[in-house]
């Protein structure tokens, strides 16, 4: 998977917007204003940081060497996934789906209703 595929897949999800947060080198994907994926655009190795629940993060890191703990934002768990390694695109999409679903599940009922009505 490359950046263009990642951007297209994330953007295809309901209620997703993109923005540059700190500078022009990190693209953040948000659903209803809540970040679920961050992609650095000027790195040597293509990678994406995905929000992940703590138990799932441990399982993933034990099973896949190409997934490493990412940085922590607001004390939430993130994992760094390298896009152009031998991880299958389907697996990367499943991780994106998990991150998106986790963020949606933690939204207020009002925000979830707004998302469904989009």
N, C-alpha and C positions, 0 to 999 in steps of 0.2 A: 504494500500500500504506500502511496506517495502523498504529499501534502494536498494535491488537488483532489484526490479520491477522499481523503480524510475530510477536507473542507466540504465537499459535496455531500458526503454521508451525514455529517453532523448537521449541516444546514437543511437537510431534507426532513429532519425531525420537527414535529409540531411545536411552534412557539419559539424556535431557536433564532437567536440573533448573534452576530459576531461584532467584536470590537477590539481595539488595541488598548490595553490598559495602561501600561507604564511607559512604553515606547513603541516604536513601529516594528519591533522584532518578535513580539508575542501576540498571537491571535487567541482571543478568549471566546469560547462558545458558551452562550448562556441560554437557559430556558426560563422564561418569565423573570429575567434579571438575576438568576442564580447560576453561577459557573459550574459546568460539569466537565469541560475539557479545555486544556490550554496547549497550544502548539507553537513552539519556537520556530521562527521562519529563517533565521540566519545561522543555523548550527551546522556543523560538519556532518553529524549523524541526525537523520530525520527522526524525530520523536514526538510523542504526545504525552501529556500528563493528564491522567484521568482520575476523577474522584472515585473512591472505592470504600466500601464498608470495611472495618478492621478485620473481621474474620475472613472475608473474601480476599482481602489483600494478602494475608498470611498464606492462604491456600495457593494463590497465584504465584507468589514469590518462591514457594517450595517447589512448585511444579514446573515453572518456566524461568530459566536463568536469564532470559532477555527482558524480564520485568524486574525493575529495581524500585525500591522505595523512592518516591519523588519528594519534593519539598512539601512542607505543611503550610496550608493557608488557613488561617482562622482555626487552627488546631484540628482540622479535618484531615482524613487520610487521602493521600494522592499516591498514584503509582506512575512511574515513568515507563513507557512502552516504546521500544525502538521500532520504527515502522519498516525500515528496509532490511530487516534481518529475516530469518527463516520462519517467523511467525506467519501463519496463514491469514489472509485478509479476513476470512470468516471469523476467526478468533478475535482479531482486533475489533471487528464490528460488534461482536458479542460483548467485549469490554466497554465499548462506547455505549451500547444499549444498557448495560448494567449501570454505568455512571449516570446516564440520563434518567433511567427509571428510579435510581436511588434519590436523586435530587427531586424529582417529581413527587415521590412518596413522602418526602419530608416537608413539602410545601403545605401551606395552610389550605383548608378546604376551599376557601374563596379563590385562591390562585389556581388550584386544580380545576375548579369549575370554569374559570376564565380560559384556561388552556383547552379544555374540552370544547368550549364554544368557538374556538378559533377556526 
